[in-house]
Amino acid sequence: MGNGVATGYRLVGACLLAFAAGPLLIGCAPGPVDGTIQSAPSVVTFAGPTMGTRYSVKAVTPDAAERLEELQHEVDARLAEINRRMSTYDPESELSRFNQSESDDWFEVSPETAKVVAYALRISQDTDGRFDPTVGPVVNLWGFGPDGRRTEPPTDEQVQAALARIGYQSIEVRLDPPAIKKSRPDVYLDLSAIAKGYGVDAVSDLLAELGATASMVEIGGEVVCRGVKPDGQPWRIGVEKPDENGSTLQTVLELRDRSIATSGDYRNFFEEDGRRFSHTIDPATGRPVQHKLATVSVLAPSCMRADALATALLVMGPDEGYNWANENSVAALLIERTPEGFRERRTPAWDSLSEGDN
């Protein structure tokens, strides 16, 4: 969750750990900027900055050593392209220009942007607005967007003024010809809670087009695993316990042809008078959620879906989120704070998928 530098998005998801030949931490600590070749000659590994966080790639491909520079160049170019279209930190991006426009006419965008907006609106409808790509004004007001950080909460009047601009129903999208429109001039569209997941999907698809027979792609804690490692084993992904003081694993999954995204409240927040205000904003109230659900992980066929649903479930809270995920056959792991420690709840779909990949 569902944004941090002038050309990207802040890292707002909880961290995941990924393991290859040996344990390798990605998404939670800086990785190498320059590419490296692992001991297995058919695996190429490289990483770099993107979307206000970092990406990490492991690709199984013939002639790995010779193709390192080519693959990293192509991945960097693809991620830059997505940023130029969907970043709210780049004032010249398609999304920023749409937000700056006061016209209610159709605004031409790339097919890619239209596709992501359409999917965001679909998730908004499915979750009854718990996921809302127009929540940006409130996110920015609380100091978690391009406007910069803050150390104290906004006033009730400021929250109500920003909340009046929220509502996914104010956005329309068409795919052919691709365009988006707004019904009021002050609507602000923000895809930060879905764009990282889409970016992971896009890079995974790109690597397949470039001849990779398997890969693991991660951006800021969102992961796509395709195929298996050269030894025939699935990729191992660790879900971190929601504790800002360390990197303890909650569980480890073995995944193939699967995506996982995690949203949590313990990495991006500020405190005042002992009260925590996280970046997870409830679109219905315009305020950070105050329930005890610390983190949500979702397994799904696409990382775009996993990313958006992890955000929506975190907004819903421990009981509503679990019930909605269960009723809609979503594979979700919810970790809640209790006086006795962390409480873990897995939907039946989570147990079915995670066990099936092991």
C-alpha positions as CSV (number, residue, x, y, z in Angstrom):
1,M,0.0,0.0,0.0
2,G,-0.5,0.2,-0.8
3,N,6.2,7.5,-2.2
4,G,9.5,9.0,-1.3
5,V,11.6,10.7,-4.0
6,A,10.8,13.1,-6.8
7,T,10.3,10.3,-9.3
8,G,8.7,7.5,-7.2
9,Y,6.5,6.3,-4.5
10,R,7.2,6.0,-0.8
11,L,7.8,2.5,0.6
12,V,4.6,1.8,2.5
13,G,4.4,-1.9,2.6
14,A,5.8,-4.2,5.2
15,C,9.0,-6.0,4.4
16,L,9.5,-9.5,2.9
17,L,12.6,-11.6,2.9
18,A,13.6,-13.6,-0.1
19,F,16.1,-16.5,-0.2
20,A,18.0,-17.9,-3.1
21,A,21.2,-20.0,-2.9
22,G,21.4,-18.6,0.7
23,P,19.3,-16.1,2.6
24,L,19.3,-12.8,1.0
25,L,17.5,-9.8,2.4
26,I,15.6,-7.7,-0.2
27,G,13.1,-5.0,0.2
28,C,14.1,-4.3,3.8
29,A,17.7,-3.2,3.5
30,P,19.7,-1.6,0.7
31,G,20.9,-4.1,-1.9
32,P,23.7,-3.8,-4.4
33,V,23.4,-1.1,-7.1
34,D,25.7,-3.0,-9.4
35,G,24.7,-6.4,-10.7
36,T,26.3,-9.6,-9.5
37,I,26.4,-13.2,-10.8
38,Q,25.6,-15.9,-8.2
39,S,27.5,-19.1,-7.9
40,A,24.9,-20.8,-10.1
41,P,26.0,-19.7,-13.6
42,S,22.4,-19.5,-14.9
43,V,21.2,-17.0,-12.3
44,V,21.7,-13.2,-12.7
45,T,21.1,-10.9,-9.8
46,F,20.8,-7.1,-9.8
47,A,19.1,-4.3,-7.9
48,G,18.6,-0.6,-8.0
49,P,16.4,2.4,-6.9
50,T,12.9,2.9,-8.1
51,M,9.6,4.3,-6.8
52,G,11.1,5.8,-3.7
53,T,12.4,2.4,-2.6
54,R,14.5,-0.3,-4.3
55,Y,13.9,-3.2,-6.7
56,S,15.7,-6.5,-6.7
57,V,15.8,-9.1,-9.5
58,K,16.9,-12.7,-9.7
59,A,16.5,-14.2,-13.2
60,V,17.3,-17.6,-14.5
61,T,18.6,-17.2,-18.1
62,P,21.1,-18.7,-20.5
63,D,24.4,-16.8,-20.8
64,A,23.7,-14.9,-17.5
65,A,27.1,-13.3,-17.3
66,E,26.9,-11.9,-20.8
67,R,23.3,-10.6,-20.4
68,L,23.6,-8.8,-17.0
69,E,24.1,-5.4,-18.4
70,E,21.3,-5.8,-21.0
71,L,18.8,-7.1,-18.5
72,Q,19.4,-4.4,-16.0
73,H,19.2,-1.7,-18.6
74,E,15.9,-3.0,-19.9
75,V,14.5,-3.3,-16.4
76,D,15.6,0.2,-15.4
77,A,14.1,1.6,-18.6
78,R,10.8,-0.2,-18.0
79,L,10.5,1.1,-14.4
80,A,11.4,4.6,-15.5
81,E,8.6,4.4,-18.1
82,I,6.0,3.4,-15.4
83,N,7.2,6.3,-13.2
84,R,6.8,8.7,-16.1
85,R,3.2,7.6,-16.3
86,M,2.0,7.0,-12.8
87,S,4.2,8.8,-10.3
88,T,2.6,11.6,-8.2
89,Y,6.2,12.8,-7.4
90,D,7.0,13.6,-11.0
91,P,5.1,16.8,-11.9
92,E,5.3,15.9,-15.6
93,S,4.0,12.4,-15.3
94,E,0.6,11.5,-16.9
95,L,-1.0,11.2,-13.5
96,S,0.4,14.5,-12.2
97,R,-0.8,16.4,-15.3
98,F,-4.2,14.8,-14.9
99,N,-4.3,15.9,-11.3
100,Q,-3.3,19.5,-12.3
101,S,-6.0,19.7,-14.9
102,E,-9.3,21.3,-13.9
103,S,-11.1,20.0,-17.0
104,D,-13.9,17.4,-16.8
105,D,-13.2,16.3,-20.4
106,W,-11.5,13.0,-21.2
107,F,-7.7,13.2,-20.6
108,E,-5.6,11.1,-22.9
109,V,-3.3,8.6,-21.2
110,S,-1.2,5.6,-22.1
111,P,-3.0,2.2,-22.3
112,E,-0.9,1.1,-19.3
113,T,-2.2,4.0,-17.1
114,A,-5.8,3.4,-18.2
115,K,-5.4,-0.3,-17.4
116,V,-4.1,0.3,-13.8
117,V,-6.8,3.0,-13.1
118,A,-9.5,0.6,-14.4
119,Y,-8.3,-2.1,-12.1
120,A,-8.0,0.3,-9.1
121,L,-11.6,1.4,-9.6
122,R,-12.7,-2.3,-9.8
123,I,-11.0,-3.0,-6.5
124,S,-12.6,0.1,-5.1
125,Q,-16.1,-1.1,-6.1
126,D,-15.4,-4.7,-4.8
127,T,-14.3,-3.4,-1.4
128,D,-17.0,-0.7,-1.1
129,G,-14.4,2.1,-1.1
130,R,-12.0,0.6,1.5
131,F,-9.5,0.8,-1.4
132,D,-9.8,4.3,-3.0
133,P,-7.3,5.7,-5.4
134,T,-8.6,9.3,-4.8
135,V,-7.5,9.2,-1.1
136,G,-4.3,11.2,-1.9
137,P,-5.4,14.6,-0.5
138,V,-5.9,13.0,2.9
139,V,-2.7,11.0,2.7
140,N,-0.8,14.1,1.8
141,L,-2.5,16.1,4.6
142,W,-1.2,13.5,7.1
143,G,2.3,13.9,5.8
144,F,2.6,10.6,3.8
145,G,2.7,12.0,0.3
146,P,4.6,14.4,-2.0
147,D,3.9,17.4,0.3
148,G,6.3,16.1,2.9
149,R,6.3,14.8,6.5
150,R,4.6,16.3,9.5
151,T,5.0,15.7,13.2
152,E,1.5,16.5,14.5
153,P,-2.0,15.7,13.3
154,P,-3.9,18.1,11.1
155,T,-7.0,19.9,12.5
156,D,-10.5,18.5,12.2
157,E,-11.3,21.3,9.8
158,Q,-8.4,20.4,7.6
159,V,-9.4,16.7,7.6
160,Q,-13.0,17.5,6.6
161,A,-11.8,19.8,3.8
162,A,-9.5,17.1,2.4
163,L,-12.2,14.4,2.9
164,A,-14.6,16.3,0.8
165,R,-12.3,15.7,-2.2
166,I,-12.4,11.9,-1.8
167,G,-14.5,9.5,-3.8
168,Y,-13.5,7.0,-6.5
169,Q,-16.9,7.5,-8.1
170,S,-15.6,10.8,-9.3
171,I,-13.2,9.1,-11.7
172,E,-14.1,7.4,-15.0
173,V,-11.8,5.4,-17.3
174,R,-12.0,4.1,-20.8
175,L,-9.6,1.7,-22.5
176,D,-10.1,2.5,-26.1
177,P,-9.0,5.1,-26.8
178,P,-7.3,5.1,-23.4
179,A,-8.3,8.1,-21.3
180,I,-9.5,9.1,-17.8
181,K,-11.8,11.9,-16.6
182,K,-12.9,13.5,-13.4
183,S,-16.3,14.8,-12.5
184,R,-14.9,17.6,-10.3
185,P,-11.8,19.7,-10.8
186,D,-10.2,19.1,-7.4
187,V,-10.1,15.3,-7.6
188,Y,-6.6,13.9,-7.1
189,L,-5.8,10.4,-8.4
190,D,-3.0,8.5,-6.6
191,L,-2.0,4.9,-7.7
192,S,0.7,4.5,-5.0
193,A,-1.2,1.6,-3.4
194,I,-1.3,-0.4,-6.6
195,A,1.6,0.8,-8.8
196,K,4.4,-1.0,-7.0
197,G,2.5,-4.3,-7.5
198,Y,1.9,-3.4,-11.2
199,G,5.6,-2.6,-11.6
200,V,6.6,-6.0,-10.3
201,D,4.2,-7.7,-12.7
202,A,5.5,-5.6,-15.6
203,V,9.2,-6.4,-14.8
204,S,8.4,-10.1,-14.4
205,D,6.7,-10.1,-17.8
206,L,9.6,-8.2,-19.4
207,L,12.1,-10.8,-18.1
208,A,10.0,-13.6,-19.6
209,E,9.9,-11.7,-23.0
210,L,13.7,-11.3,-22.8
211,G,14.2,-15.1,-22.4
212,A,14.3,-15.6,-18.6
213,T,12.9,-19.1,-17.8
214,A,12.3,-18.2,-14.2
215,S,12.6,-15.1,-12.0
216,M,11.9,-13.5,-8.7
217,V,11.1,-9.7,-8.8
218,E,10.7,-7.5,-5.8
219,I,9.9,-3.8,-5.3
220,G,9.6,-2.4,-1.8
221,G,8.2,-5.7,-0.4
222,E,6.0,-6.7,-3.3
223,V,7.1,-9.9,-4.9
224,V,6.4,-12.0,-8.0
225,C,7.9,-15.5,-8.3
226,R,7.9,-17.2,-11.7
227,G,9.0,-20.7,-12.3
228,V,11.7,-22.4,-10.1
229,K,15.3,-21.9,-9.3
230,P,18.0,-23.8,-11.4
231,D,18.0,-26.6,-8.8
232,G,14.3,-27.2,-9.4
233,Q,13.3,-25.7,-6.0
234,P,10.7,-22.9,-5.6
235,W,11.6,-19.4,-4.5
236,R,11.6,-19.0,-0.7
237,I,9.9,-15.9,0.6
238,G,9.8,-14.9,4.3
239,V,7.0,-12.7,5.8
240,E,8.5,-10.5,8.4
241,K,7.0,-10.1,11.9
242,P,5.5,-6.6,12.3
243,D,8.1,-5.4,14.7
244,E,10.0,-2.1,13.8
245,N,12.9,-3.1,16.2
246,G,14.0,-6.1,14.2
247,S,13.7,-8.5,11.3
248,T,12.1,-11.6,12.7
249,L,10.3,-14.0,10.4
250,Q,6.7,-14.7,11.0
251,T,6.6,-17.4,8.3
252,V,8.4,-18.7,5.3
253,L,6.7,-19.6,2.0
254,E,7.9,-21.5,-1.0
255,L,6.4,-20.0,-4.1
256,R,6.2,-20.5,-7.8
257,D,4.1,-18.7,-10.3
258,R,2.6,-16.6,-7.5
259,S,2.6,-13.0,-6.2
260,I,2.7,-11.8,-2.7
261,A,2.2,-8.3,-1.3
262,T,2.3,-7.0,2.3
263,S,0.9,-3.9,3.8
264,G,1.7,-2.8,7.4
265,D,1.5,0.1,9.8
266,Y,4.9,-0.3,11.5
267,R,7.3,1.2,9.0
268,N,5.8,4.5,8.0
269,F,4.2,6.5,10.8
270,F,4.6,9.3,13.3
271,E,3.7,9.6,17.0
272,E,2.4,12.3,19.2
273,D,1.7,12.0,22.9
274,G,2.3,8.2,22.6
275,R,-0.3,7.8,19.9
276,R,0.7,6.3,16.6
277,F,-0.5,7.7,13.3
278,S,0.3,5.3,10.4
279,H,0.2,6.0,6.7
280,T,-2.8,3.6,6.3
281,I,-5.7,6.1,5.9
282,D,-9.4,5.1,6.0
283,P,-11.0,6.8,3.1
284,A,-14.3,6.9,5.0
285,T,-12.9,8.9,7.9
286,G,-9.9,10.7,6.4
287,R,-7.8,9.5,9.4
288,P,-5.2,6.8,10.0
289,V,-6.7,3.5,11.0
290,Q,-6.8,2.9,14.8
291,H,-7.4,-0.8,15.0
292,K,-5.0,-3.5,16.1
293,L,-4.3,-5.1,12.7
294,A,-0.6,-4.6,12.2
295,T,0.0,-6.2,8.8
296,V,-1.7,-8.1,6.0
297,S,-0.1,-10.3,3.4
298,V,-2.0,-11.5,0.3
299,L,-1.2,-14.2,-2.2
300,A,-2.6,-13.7,-5.7
301,P,-2.0,-14.5,-9.4
302,S,-0.9,-10.9,-10.0
303,C,1.0,-8.6,-7.7
304,M,-1.2,-5.7,-8.7
305,R,-4.2,-7.5,-7.2
306,A,-2.2,-8.6,-4.1
307,D,-1.0,-5.0,-3.6
308,A,-4.4,-3.4,-3.7
309,L,-6.1,-6.1,-1.6
310,A,-3.5,-6.0,1.1
311,T,-4.2,-2.2,1.4
312,A,-7.9,-2.7,1.5
313,L,-7.8,-5.5,4.1
314,L,-5.5,-3.4,6.3
315,V,-8.0,-0.5,6.2
316,M,-10.9,-2.9,7.0
317,G,-9.3,-4.1,10.2
318,P,-8.8,-7.5,11.8
319,D,-12.4,-8.9,11.9
320,E,-13.9,-7.2,8.8
321,G,-10.8,-7.8,6.8
322,Y,-10.6,-11.5,7.7
323,N,-14.3,-12.0,7.0
324,W,-14.2,-10.2,3.7
325,A,-11.1,-12.1,2.6
326,N,-12.7,-15.4,3.6
327,E,-16.0,-14.6,1.9
328,N,-14.2,-13.6,-1.3
329,S,-11.7,-16.5,-1.3
330,V,-8.7,-14.2,-0.9
331,A,-5.5,-15.9,0.3
332,A,-4.6,-13.6,3.2
333,L,-2.5,-13.7,6.3
334,L,-3.5,-11.1,9.0
335,I,-1.3,-10.3,12.0
336,E,-3.0,-8.5,14.8
337,R,-1.5,-6.9,18.0
338,T,-2.9,-8.3,21.2
339,P,-1.9,-7.8,24.9
340,E,-0.3,-11.2,24.7
341,G,1.7,-10.5,21.5
342,F,0.9,-11.0,17.8
343,R,-2.1,-13.0,16.8
344,E,-2.0,-14.7,13.3
345,R,-5.1,-15.5,11.3
346,R,-4.9,-17.3,7.9
347,T,-7.8,-17.6,5.5
348,P,-8.5,-21.1,4.2
349,A,-7.4,-19.9,0.7
350,W,-4.0,-18.8,2.2
351,D,-3.5,-22.3,3.8
352,S,-4.5,-23.9,0.5
353,L,-2.2,-21.9,-1.7
354,S,0.8,-21.7,0.7
355,E,0.7,-25.5,1.3
356,G,0.2,-26.2,-2.4
357,D,3.4,-24.3,-3.2
358,N,5.5,-26.1,-0.5
